[in-house]
């Protein structure tokens, strides 16, 4: 049987993904930070897909996150892309929060 992450990990993962996607769409709707929001959506969705498509290639008994960290240590390009997409998402959230904080 394949190992998988705990339910709370998946809840957190999908919540962050969904909220990030919704926040980017919100930025597009109100026409604020359009270019970087489109880029964020593209990177978010492709990073998500790359993570799951490559996680299918893990060996039995290894969780998705364990496989990701192992691949990152080995220098796998897909793992580096997923890491960069996560870091870009943090950068986008920083800009999103700052743009509203400066307003008030």
Phi and psi restraints in degrees (range 20) as a CNS / XPLOR table:
assign (resid 1 and name C) (resid 2 and name N)
       (resid 2 and name CA) (resid 2 and name C) 1.0 -74.9 20.0 2
assign (resid 2 and name N) (resid 2 and name CA)
       (resid 2 and name C) (resid 3 and name N) 1.0 138.6 20.0 2
assign (resid 2 and name C) (resid 3 and name N)
       (resid 3 and name CA) (resid 3 and name C) 1.0 -81.2 20.0 2
assign (resid 3 and name N) (resid 3 and name CA)
       (resid 3 and name C) (resid 4 and name N) 1.0 149.4 20.0 2
assign (resid 3 and name C) (resid 4 and name N)
       (resid 4 and name CA) (resid 4 and name C) 1.0 -141.8 20.0 2
assign (resid 4 and name N) (resid 4 and name CA)
       (resid 4 and name C) (resid 5 and name N) 1.0 167.9 20.0 2
assign (resid 4 and name C) (resid 5 and name N)
       (resid 5 and name CA) (resid 5 and name C) 1.0 -73.5 20.0 2
assign (resid 5 and name N) (resid 5 and name CA)
       (resid 5 and name C) (resid 6 and name N) 1.0 163.0 20.0 2
assign (resid 5 and name C) (resid 6 and name N)
       (resid 6 and name CA) (resid 6 and name C) 1.0 -65.7 20.0 2
assign (resid 6 and name N) (resid 6 and name CA)
       (resid 6 and name C) (resid 7 and name N) 1.0 156.7 20.0 2
assign (resid 6 and name C) (resid 7 and name N)
       (resid 7 and name CA) (resid 7 and name C) 1.0 -58.6 20.0 2
assign (resid 7 and name N) (resid 7 and name CA)
       (resid 7 and name C) (resid 8 and name N) 1.0 -38.0 20.0 2
assign (resid 7 and name C) (resid 8 and name N)
       (resid 8 and name CA) (resid 8 and name C) 1.0 -65.9 20.0 2
assign (resid 8 and name N) (resid 8 and name CA)
       (resid 8 and name C) (resid 9 and name N) 1.0 -30.4 20.0 2
assign (resid 8 and name C) (resid 9 and name N)
       (resid 9 and name CA) (resid 9 and name C) 1.0 -66.5 20.0 2
assign (resid 9 and name N) (resid 9 and name CA)
       (resid 9 and name C) (resid 10 and name N) 1.0 -44.9 20.0 2
assign (resid 9 and name C) (resid 10 and name N)
       (resid 10 and name CA) (resid 10 and name C) 1.0 -67.2 20.0 2
assign (resid 10 and name N) (resid 10 and name CA)
       (resid 10 and name C) (resid 11 and name N) 1.0 -37.9 20.0 2
assign (resid 10 and name C) (resid 11 and name N)
       (resid 11 and name CA) (resid 11 and name C) 1.0 -60.5 20.0 2
assign (resid 11 and name N) (resid 11 and name CA)
       (resid 11 and name C) (resid 12 and name N) 1.0 -45.9 20.0 2
assign (resid 11 and name C) (resid 12 and name N)
       (resid 12 and name CA) (resid 12 and name C) 1.0 -63.8 20.0 2
assign (resid 12 and name N) (resid 12 and name CA)
       (resid 12 and name C) (resid 13 and name N) 1.0 -45.5 20.0 2
assign (resid 12 and name C) (resid 13 and name N)
       (resid 13 and name CA) (resid 13 and name C) 1.0 -60.3 20.0 2
assign (resid 13 and name N) (resid 13 and name CA)
       (resid 13 and name C) (resid 14 and name N) 1.0 -52.0 20.0 2
assign (resid 13 and name C) (resid 14 and name N)
       (resid 14 and name CA) (resid 14 and name C) 1.0 -68.0 20.0 2
assign (resid 14 and name N) (resid 14 and name CA)
       (resid 14 and name C) (resid 15 and name N) 1.0 -33.2 20.0 2
assign (resid 14 and name C) (resid 15 and name N)
       (resid 15 and name CA) (resid 15 and name C) 1.0 -64.7 20.0 2
assign (resid 15 and name N) (resid 15 and name CA)
       (resid 15 and name C) (resid 16 and name N) 1.0 -47.9 20.0 2
assign (resid 15 and name C) (resid 16 and name N)
       (resid 16 and name CA) (resid 16 and name C) 1.0 -62.6 20.0 2
assign (resid 16 and name N) (resid 16 and name CA)
       (resid 16 and name C) (resid 17 and name N) 1.0 -42.9 20.0 2
assign (resid 16 and name C) (resid 17 and name N)
       (resid 17 and name CA) (resid 17 and name C) 1.0 -61.1 20.0 2
assign (resid 17 and name N) (resid 17 and name CA)
       (resid 17 and name C) (resid 18 and name N) 1.0 -49.9 20.0 2
assign (resid 17 and name C) (resid 18 and name N)
       (resid 18 and name CA) (resid 18 and name C) 1.0 -64.5 20.0 2
assign (resid 18 and name N) (resid 18 and name CA)
       (resid 18 and name C) (resid 19 and name N) 1.0 -43.7 20.0 2
assign (resid 18 and name C) (resid 19 and name N)
       (resid 19 and name CA) (resid 19 and name C) 1.0 -66.2 20.0 2
assign (resid 19 and name N) (resid 19 and name CA)
       (resid 19 and name C) (resid 20 and name N) 1.0 -39.3 20.0 2
assign (resid 19 and name C) (resid 20 and name N)
       (resid 20 and name CA) (resid 20 and name C) 1.0 -64.6 20.0 2
assign (resid 20 and name N) (resid 20 and name CA)
       (resid 20 and name C) (resid 21 and name N) 1.0 -42.7 20.0 2
assign (resid 20 and name C) (resid 21 and name N)
       (resid 21 and name CA) (resid 21 and name C) 1.0 -63.7 20.0 2
assign (resid 21 and name N) (resid 21 and name CA)
       (resid 21 and name C) (resid 22 and name N) 1.0 -43.7 20.0 2
assign (resid 21 and name C) (resid 22 and name N)
       (resid 22 and name CA) (resid 22 and name C) 1.0 -65.3 20.0 2
assign (resid 22 and name N) (resid 22 and name CA)
       (resid 22 and name C) (resid 23 and name N) 1.0 -40.5 20.0 2
assign (resid 22 and name C) (resid 23 and name N)
       (resid 23 and name CA) (resid 23 and name C) 1.0 -66.1 20.0 2
assign (resid 23 and name N) (resid 23 and name CA)
       (resid 23 and name C) (resid 24 and name N) 1.0 -38.4 20.0 2
assign (resid 23 and name C) (resid 24 and name N)
       (resid 24 and name CA) (resid 24 and name C) 1.0 -66.1 20.0 2
assign (resid 24 and name N) (resid 24 and name CA)
       (resid 24 and name C) (resid 25 and name N) 1.0 -42.4 20.0 2
assign (resid 24 and name C) (resid 25 and name N)
       (resid 25 and name CA) (resid 25 and name C) 1.0 -63.2 20.0 2
assign (resid 25 and name N) (resid 25 and name CA)
       (resid 25 and name C) (resid 26 and name N) 1.0 -39.6 20.0 2
assign (resid 25 and name C) (resid 26 and name N)
       (resid 26 and name CA) (resid 26 and name C) 1.0 -59.9 20.0 2
assign (resid 26 and name N) (resid 26 and name CA)
       (resid 26 and name C) (resid 27 and name N) 1.0 -43.6 20.0 2
assign (resid 26 and name C) (resid 27 and name N)
       (resid 27 and name CA) (resid 27 and name C) 1.0 -61.1 20.0 2
assign (resid 27 and name N) (resid 27 and name CA)
       (resid 27 and name C) (resid 28 and name N) 1.0 -37.6 20.0 2
assign (resid 27 and name C) (resid 28 and name N)
       (resid 28 and name CA) (resid 28 and name C) 1.0 -68.7 20.0 2
assign (resid 28 and name N) (resid 28 and name CA)
       (resid 28 and name C) (resid 29 and name N) 1.0 -40.4 20.0 2
assign (resid 28 and name C) (resid 29 and name N)
       (resid 29 and name CA) (resid 29 and name C) 1.0 -63.5 20.0 2
assign (resid 29 and name N) (resid 29 and name CA)
       (resid 29 and name C) (resid 30 and name N) 1.0 -42.1 20.0 2
assign (resid 29 and name C) (resid 30 and name N)
       (resid 30 and name CA) (resid 30 and name C) 1.0 -87.7 20.0 2
assign (resid 30 and name N) (resid 30 and name CA)
       (resid 30 and name C) (resid 31 and name N) 1.0 5.2 20.0 2
assign (resid 30 and name C) (resid 31 and name N)
       (resid 31 and name CA) (resid 31 and name C) 1.0 57.9 20.0 2
assign (resid 31 and name N) (resid 31 and name CA)
       (resid 31 and name C) (resid 32 and name N) 1.0 47.5 20.0 2
assign (resid 31 and name C) (resid 32 and name N)
       (resid 32 and name CA) (resid 32 and name C) 1.0 -125.2 20.0 2
assign (resid 32 and name N) (resid 32 and name CA)
       (resid 32 and name C) (resid 33 and name N) 1.0 129.3 20.0 2
assign (resid 32 and name C) (resid 33 and name N)
       (resid 33 and name CA) (resid 33 and name C) 1.0 57.2 20.0 2
assign (resid 33 and name N) (resid 33 and name CA)
       (resid 33 and name C) (resid 34 and name N) 1.0 49.3 20.0 2
assign (resid 33 and name C) (resid 34 and name N)
       (resid 34 and name CA) (resid 34 and name C) 1.0 -63.2 20.0 2
assign (resid 34 and name N) (resid 34 and name CA)
       (resid 34 and name C) (resid 35 and name N) 1.0 -52.2 20.0 2
assign (resid 34 and name C) (resid 35 and name N)
       (resid 35 and name CA) (resid 35 and name C) 1.0 -59.7 20.0 2
assign (resid 35 and name N) (resid 35 and name CA)
       (resid 35 and name C) (resid 36 and name N) 1.0 -48.3 20.0 2
assign (resid 35 and name C) (resid 36 and name N)
       (resid 36 and name CA) (resid 36 and name C) 1.0 -71.8 20.0 2
assign (resid 36 and name N) (resid 36 and name CA)
       (resid 36 and name C) (resid 37 and name N) 1.0 -27.1 20.0 2
assign (resid 36 and name C) (resid 37 and name N)
       (resid 37 and name CA) (resid 37 and name C) 1.0 -72.1 20.0 2
assign (resid 37 and name N) (resid 37 and name CA)
       (resid 37 and name C) (resid 38 and name N) 1.0 -38.9 20.0 2
assign (resid 37 and name C) (resid 38 and name N)
       (resid 38 and name CA) (resid 38 and name C) 1.0 -63.5 20.0 2
assign (resid 38 and name N) (resid 38 and name CA)
       (resid 38 and name C) (resid 39 and name N) 1.0 -45.4 20.0 2
assign (resid 38 and name C) (resid 39 and name N)
       (resid 39 and name CA) (resid 39 and name C) 1.0 -60.4 20.0 2
assign (resid 39 and name N) (resid 39 and name CA)
       (resid 39 and name C) (resid 40 and name N) 1.0 -40.1 20.0 2
assign (resid 39 and name C) (resid 40 and name N)
       (resid 40 and name CA) (resid 40 and name C) 1.0 -62.7 20.0 2
assign (resid 40 and name N) (resid 40 and name CA)
       (resid 40 and name C) (resid 41 and name N) 1.0 -43.5 20.0 2
assign (resid 40 and name C) (resid 41 and name N)
       (resid 41 and name CA) (resid 41 and name C) 1.0 -62.2 20.0 2
assign (resid 41 and name N) (resid 41 and name CA)
       (resid 41 and name C) (resid 42 and name N) 1.0 -45.3 20.0 2
assign (resid 41 and name C) (resid 42 and name N)
       (resid 42 and name CA) (resid 42 and name C) 1.0 -62.4 20.0 2
assign (resid 42 and name N) (resid 42 and name CA)
       (resid 42 and name C) (resid 43 and name N) 1.0 -47.9 20.0 2
assign (resid 42 and name C) (resid 43 and name N)
       (resid 43 and name CA) (resid 43 and name C) 1.0 -67.3 20.0 2
assign (resid 43 and name N) (resid 43 and name CA)
       (resid 43 and name C) (resid 44 and name N) 1.0 -38.5 20.0 2
assign (resid 43 and name C) (resid 44 and name N)
       (resid 44 and name CA) (resid 44 and name C) 1.0 -63.0 20.0 2
assign (resid 44 and name N) (resid 44 and name CA)
       (resid 44 and name C) (resid 45 and name N) 1.0 -48.5 20.0 2
assign (resid 44 and name C) (resid 45 and name N)
       (resid 45 and name CA) (resid 45 and name C) 1.0 -68.2 20.0 2
assign (resid 45 and name N) (resid 45 and name CA)
       (resid 45 and name C) (resid 46 and name N) 1.0 -44.9 20.0 2
assign (resid 45 and name C) (resid 46 and name N)
       (resid 46 and name CA) (resid 46 and name C) 1.0 -67.9 20.0 2
assign (resid 46 and name N) (resid 46 and name CA)
       (resid 46 and name C) (resid 47 and name N) 1.0 -37.8 20.0 2
assign (resid 46 and name C) (resid 47 and name N)
       (resid 47 and name CA) (resid 47 and name C) 1.0 -62.5 20.0 2
assign (resid 47 and name N) (resid 47 and name CA)
       (resid 47 and name C) (resid 48 and name N) 1.0 -41.2 20.0 2
assign (resid 47 and name C) (resid 48 and name N)
       (resid 48 and name CA) (resid 48 and name C) 1.0 -61.9 20.0 2
assign (resid 48 and name N) (resid 48 and name CA)
       (resid 48 and name C) (resid 49 and name N) 1.0 -46.6 20.0 2
assign (resid 48 and name C) (resid 49 and name N)
       (resid 49 and name CA) (resid 49 and name C) 1.0 -66.0 20.0 2
assign (resid 49 and name N) (resid 49 and name CA)
       (resid 49 and name C) (resid 50 and name N) 1.0 -43.5 20.0 2
assign (resid 49 and name C) (resid 50 and name N)
       (resid 50 and name CA) (resid 50 and name C) 1.0 -61.4 20.0 2
assign (resid 50 and name N) (resid 50 and name CA)
       (resid 50 and name C) (resid 51 and name N) 1.0 -42.5 20.0 2
assign (resid 50 and name C) (resid 51 and name N)
       (resid 51 and name CA) (resid 51 and name C) 1.0 -58.4 20.0 2
assign (resid 51 and name N) (resid 51 and name CA)
       (resid 51 and name C) (resid 52 and name N) 1.0 -50.7 20.0 2
assign (resid 51 and name C) (resid 52 and name N)
       (resid 52 and name CA) (resid 52 and name C) 1.0 -72.9 20.0 2
assign (resid 52 and name N) (resid 52 and name CA)
       (resid 52 and name C) (resid 53 and name N) 1.0 -37.0 20.0 2
assign (resid 52 and name C) (resid 53 and name N)
       (resid 53 and name CA) (resid 53 and name C) 1.0 -64.7 20.0 2
assign (resid 53 and name N) (resid 53 and name CA)
       (resid 53 and name C) (resid 54 and name N) 1.0 -38.5 20.0 2
assign (resid 53 and name C) (resid 54 and name N)
       (resid 54 and name CA) (resid 54 and name C) 1.0 -78.3 20.0 2
assign (resid 54 and name N) (resid 54 and name CA)
       (resid 54 and name C) (resid 55 and name N) 1.0 -28.4 20.0 2
assign (resid 54 and name C) (resid 55 and name N)
       (resid 55 and name CA) (resid 55 and name C) 1.0 -65.8 20.0 2
assign (resid 55 and name N) (resid 55 and name CA)
       (resid 55 and name C) (resid 56 and name N) 1.0 -21.8 20.0 2
assign (resid 55 and name C) (resid 56 and name N)
       (resid 56 and name CA) (resid 56 and name C) 1.0 -67.7 20.0 2
assign (resid 56 and name N) (resid 56 and name CA)
       (resid 56 and name C) (resid 57 and name N) 1.0 -20.1 20.0 2
assign (resid 56 and name C) (resid 57 and name N)
       (resid 57 and name CA) (resid 57 and name C) 1.0 -89.2 20.0 2
assign (resid 57 and name N) (resid 57 and name CA)
       (resid 57 and name C) (resid 58 and name N) 1.0 7.2 20.0 2
assign (resid 57 and name C) (resid 58 and name N)
       (resid 58 and name CA) (resid 58 and name C) 1.0 -74.0 20.0 2
assign (resid 58 and name N) (resid 58 and name CA)
       (resid 58 and name C) (resid 59 and name N) 1.0 158.9 20.0 2
assign (resid 58 and name C) (resid 59 and name N)
       (resid 59 and name CA) (resid 59 and name C) 1.0 -80.9 20.0 2
assign (resid 59 and name N) (resid 59 and name CA)
       (resid 59 and name C) (resid 60 and name N) 1.0 160.6 20.0 2
assign (resid 59 and name C) (resid 60 and name N)
       (resid 60 and name CA) (resid 60 and name C) 1.0 -63.0 20.0 2
assign (resid 60 and name N) (resid 60 and name CA)
       (resid 60 and name C) (resid 61 and name N) 1.0 139.1 20.0 2
assign (resid 60 and name C) (resid 61 and name N)
       (resid 61 and name CA) (resid 61 and name C) 1.0 90.2 20.0 2
assign (resid 61 and name N) (resid 61 and name CA)
       (resid 61 and name C) (resid 62 and name N) 1.0 0.2 20.0 2
assign (resid 61 and name C) (resid 62 and name N)
       (resid 62 and name CA) (resid 62 and name C) 1.0 -113.7 20.0 2
assign (resid 62 and name N) (resid 62 and name CA)
       (resid 62 and name C) (resid 63 and name N) 1.0 130.4 20.0 2
assign (resid 62 and name C) (resid 63 and name N)
       (resid 63 and name CA) (resid 63 and name C) 1.0 -76.3 20.0 2
assign (resid 63 and name N) (resid 63 and name CA)
       (resid 63 and name C) (resid 64 and name N) 1.0 166.0 20.0 2
assign (resid 63 and name C) (resid 64 and name N)
       (resid 64 and name CA) (resid 64 and name C) 1.0 -61.0 20.0 2
assign (resid 64 and name N) (resid 64 and name CA)
       (resid 64 and name C) (resid 65 and name N) 1.0 -45.4 20.0 2
assign (resid 64 and name C) (resid 65 and name N)
       (resid 65 and name CA) (resid 65 and name C) 1.0 -68.6 20.0 2
assign (resid 65 and name N) (resid 65 and name CA)
       (resid 65 and name C) (resid 66 and name N) 1.0 -37.3 20.0 2
assign (resid 65 and name C) (resid 66 and name N)
       (resid 66 and name CA) (resid 66 and name C) 1.0 -62.9 20.0 2
assign (resid 66 and name N) (resid 66 and name CA)
       (resid 66 and name C) (resid 67 and name N) 1.0 -42.0 20.0 2
assign (resid 66 and name C) (resid 67 and name N)
       (resid 67 and name CA) (resid 67 and name C) 1.0 -64.5 20.0 2
assign (resid 67 and name N) (resid 67 and name CA)
       (resid 67 and name C) (resid 68 and name N) 1.0 -39.7 20.0 2
assign (resid 67 and name C) (resid 68 and name N)
       (resid 68 and name CA) (resid 68 and name C) 1.0 -60.5 20.0 2
assign (resid 68 and name N) (resid 68 and name CA)
       (resid 68 and name C) (resid 69 and name N) 1.0 -49.8 20.0 2
assign (resid 68 and name C) (resid 69 and name N)
       (resid 69 and name CA) (resid 69 and name C) 1.0 -64.4 20.0 2
assign (resid 69 and name N) (resid 69 and name CA)
       (resid 69 and name C) (resid 70 and name N) 1.0 -38.2 20.0 2
assign (resid 69 and name C) (resid 70 and name N)
       (resid 70 and name CA) (resid 70 and name C) 1.0 -63.5 20.0 2
assign (resid 70 and name N) (resid 70 and name CA)
       (resid 70 and name C) (resid 71 and name N) 1.0 -44.6 20.0 2
assign (resid 70 and name C) (resid 71 and name N)
       (resid 71 and name CA) (resid 71 and name C) 1.0 -66.4 20.0 2
assign (resid 71 and name N) (resid 71 and name CA)
       (resid 71 and name C) (resid 72 and name N) 1.0 -36.0 20.0 2
assign (resid 71 and name C) (resid 72 and name N)
       (resid 72 and name CA) (resid 72 and name C) 1.0 -65.1 20.0 2
assign (resid 72 and name N) (resid 72 and name CA)
       (resid 72 and name C) (resid 73 and name N) 1.0 -42.7 20.0 2
assign (resid 72 and name C) (resid 73 and name N)
       (resid 73 and name CA) (resid 73 and name C) 1.0 -63.9 20.0 2
assign (resid 73 and name N) (resid 73 and name CA)
       (resid 73 and name C) (resid 74 and name N) 1.0 -31.3 20.0 2
assign (resid 73 and name C) (resid 74 and name N)
       (resid 74 and name CA) (resid 74 and name C) 1.0 -82.4 20.0 2
assign (resid 74 and name N) (resid 74 and name CA)
       (resid 74 and name C) (resid 75 and name N) 1.0 -7.3 20.0 2
assign (resid 74 and name C) (resid 75 and name N)
       (resid 75 and name CA) (resid 75 and name C) 1.0 83.2 20.0 2
assign (resid 75 and name N) (resid 75 and name CA)
       (resid 75 and name C) (resid 76 and name N) 1.0 24.9 20.0 2
assign (resid 75 and name C) (resid 76 and name N)
       (resid 76 and name CA) (resid 76 and name C) 1.0 -65.4 20.0 2
assign (resid 76 and name N) (resid 76 and name CA)
       (resid 76 and name C) (resid 77 and name N) 1.0 132.4 20.0 2
assign (resid 76 and name C) (resid 77 and name N)
       (resid 77 and name CA) (resid 77 and name C) 1.0 -60.6 20.0 2
assign (resid 77 and name N) (resid 77 and name CA)
       (resid 77 and name C) (resid 78 and name N) 1.0 -38.3 20.0 2
assign (resid 77 and name C) (resid 78 and name N)
       (resid 78 and name CA) (resid 78 and name C) 1.0 -63.6 20.0 2
assign (resid 78 and name N) (resid 78 and name CA)
       (resid 78 and name C) (resid 79 and name N) 1.0 -38.9 20.0 2
assign (resid 78 and name C) (resid 79 and name N)
       (resid 79 and name CA) (resid 79 and name C) 1.0 -68.8 20.0 2
assign (resid 79 and name N) (resid 79 and name CA)
       (resid 79 and name C) (resid 80 and name N) 1.0 -37.5 20.0 2
assign (resid 79 and name C) (resid 80 and name N)
       (resid 80 and name CA) (resid 80 and name C) 1.0 -65.0 20.0 2
assign (resid 80 and name N) (resid 80 and name CA)
       (resid 80 and name C) (resid 81 and name N) 1.0 -41.7 20.0 2
assign (resid 80 and name C) (resid 81 and name N)
       (resid 81 and name CA) (resid 81 and name C) 1.0 -62.3 20.0 2
assign (resid 81 and name N) (resid 81 and name CA)
       (resid 81 and name C) (resid 82 and name N) 1.0 -43.2 20.0 2
assign (resid 81 and name C) (resid 82 and name N)
       (resid 82 and name CA) (resid 82 and name C) 1.0 -63.1 20.0 2
assign (resid 82 and name N) (resid 82 and name CA)
       (resid 82 and name C) (resid 83 and name N) 1.0 -41.0 20.0 2
assign (resid 82 and name C) (resid 83 and name N)
       (resid 83 and name CA) (resid 83 and name C) 1.0 -63.4 20.0 2
assign (resid 83 and name N) (resid 83 and name CA)
       (resid 83 and name C) (resid 84 and name N) 1.0 -45.8 20.0 2
assign (resid 83 and name C) (resid 84 and name N)
       (resid 84 and name CA) (resid 84 and name C) 1.0 -62.7 20.0 2
assign (resid 84 and name N) (resid 84 and name CA)
       (resid 84 and name C) (resid 85 and name N) 1.0 -38.7 20.0 2
assign (resid 84 and name C) (resid 85 and name N)
       (resid 85 and name CA) (resid 85 and name C) 1.0 -65.3 20.0 2
assign (resid 85 and name N) (resid 85 and name CA)
       (resid 85 and name C) (resid 86 and name N) 1.0 -36.3 20.0 2
assign (resid 85 and name C) (resid 86 and name N)
       (resid 86 and name CA) (resid 86 and name C) 1.0 -67.1 20.0 2
assign (resid 86 and name N) (resid 86 and name CA)
       (resid 86 and name C) (resid 87 and name N) 1.0 -41.7 20.0 2
assign (resid 86 and name C) (resid 87 and name N)
       (resid 87 and name CA) (resid 87 and name C) 1.0 -66.3 20.0 2
assign (resid 87 and name N) (resid 87 and name CA)
       (resid 87 and name C) (resid 88 and name N) 1.0 -38.3 20.0 2
assign (resid 87 and name C) (resid 88 and name N)
       (resid 88 and name CA) (resid 88 and name C) 1.0 -63.8 20.0 2
assign (resid 88 and name N) (resid 88 and name CA)
       (resid 88 and name C) (resid 89 and name N) 1.0 -37.7 20.0 2
assign (resid 88 and name C) (resid 89 and name N)
       (resid 89 and name CA) (resid 89 and name C) 1.0 -63.8 20.0 2
assign (resid 89 and name N) (resid 89 and name CA)
       (resid 89 and name C) (resid 90 and name N) 1.0 -39.4 20.0 2
assign (resid 89 and name C) (resid 90 and name N)
       (resid 90 and name CA) (resid 90 and name C) 1.0 -62.7 20.0 2
assign (resid 90 and name N) (resid 90 and name CA)
       (resid 90 and name C) (resid 91 and name N) 1.0 -43.8 20.0 2
assign (resid 90 and name C) (resid 91 and name N)
       (resid 91 and name CA) (resid 91 and name C) 1.0 -59.9 20.0 2
assign (resid 91 and name N) (resid 91 and name CA)
       (resid 91 and name C) (resid 92 and name N) 1.0 -44.0 20.0 2
assign (resid 91 and name C) (resid 92 and name N)
       (resid 92 and name CA) (resid 92 and name C) 1.0 -63.1 20.0 2
assign (resid 92 and name N) (resid 92 and name CA)
       (resid 92 and name C) (resid 93 and name N) 1.0 -44.5 20.0 2
assign (resid 92 and name C) (resid 93 and name N)
       (resid 93 and name CA) (resid 93 and name C) 1.0 -62.4 20.0 2
assign (resid 93 and name N) (resid 93 and name CA)
       (resid 93 and name C) (resid 94 and name N) 1.0 -38.5 20.0 2
assign (resid 93 and name C) (resid 94 and name N)
       (resid 94 and name CA) (resid 94 and name C) 1.0 -59.4 20.0 2
assign (resid 94 and name N) (resid 94 and name CA)
       (resid 94 and name C) (resid 95 and name N) 1.0 -48.6 20.0 2
assign (resid 94 and name C) (resid 95 and name N)
       (resid 95 and name CA) (resid 95 and name C) 1.0 -63.9 20.0 2
assign (resid 95 and name N) (resid 95 and name CA)
       (resid 95 and name C) (resid 96 and name N) 1.0 -37.7 20.0 2
assign (resid 95 and name C) (resid 96 and name N)
       (resid 96 and name CA) (resid 96 and name C) 1.0 -63.1 20.0 2
assign (resid 96 and name N) (resid 96 and name CA)
       (resid 96 and name C) (resid 97 and name N) 1.0 -47.9 20.0 2
assign (resid 96 and name C) (resid 97 and name N)
       (resid 97 and name CA) (resid 97 and name C) 1.0 -65.9 20.0 2
assign (resid 97 and name N) (resid 97 and name CA)
       (resid 97 and name C) (resid 98 and name N) 1.0 -44.7 20.0 2
assign (resid 97 and name C) (resid 98 and name N)
       (resid 98 and name CA) (resid 98 and name C) 1.0 -61.4 20.0 2
assign (resid 98 and name N) (resid 98 and name CA)
       (resid 98 and name C) (resid 99 and name N) 1.0 -39.8 20.0 2
assign (resid 98 and name C) (resid 99 and name N)
       (resid 99 and name CA) (resid 99 and name C) 1.0 -63.8 20.0 2
assign (resid 99 and name N) (resid 99 and name CA)
       (resid 99 and name C) (resid 100 and name N) 1.0 -30.4 20.0 2
assign (resid 99 and name C) (resid 100 and name N)
       (resid 100 and name CA) (resid 100 and name C) 1.0 -89.4 20.0 2
assign (resid 100 and name N) (resid 100 and name CA)
       (resid 100 and name C) (resid 101 and name N) 1.0 -29.8 20.0 2
assign (resid 100 and name C) (resid 101 and name N)
       (resid 101 and name CA) (resid 101 and name C) 1.0 -67.4 20.0 2
assign (resid 101 and name N) (resid 101 and name CA)
       (resid 101 and name C) (resid 102 and name N) 1.0 -40.6 20.0 2
assign (resid 101 and name C) (resid 102 and name N)
       (resid 102 and name CA) (resid 102 and name C) 1.0 -67.7 20.0 2
assign (resid 102 and name N) (resid 102 and name CA)
       (resid 102 and name C) (resid 103 and name N) 1.0 -23.2 20.0 2
assign (resid 102 and name C) (resid 103 and name N)
       (resid 103 and name CA) (resid 103 and name C) 1.0 -69.8 20.0 2
assign (resid 103 and name N) (resid 103 and name CA)
       (resid 103 and name C) (resid 104 and name N) 1.0 -38.3 20.0 2
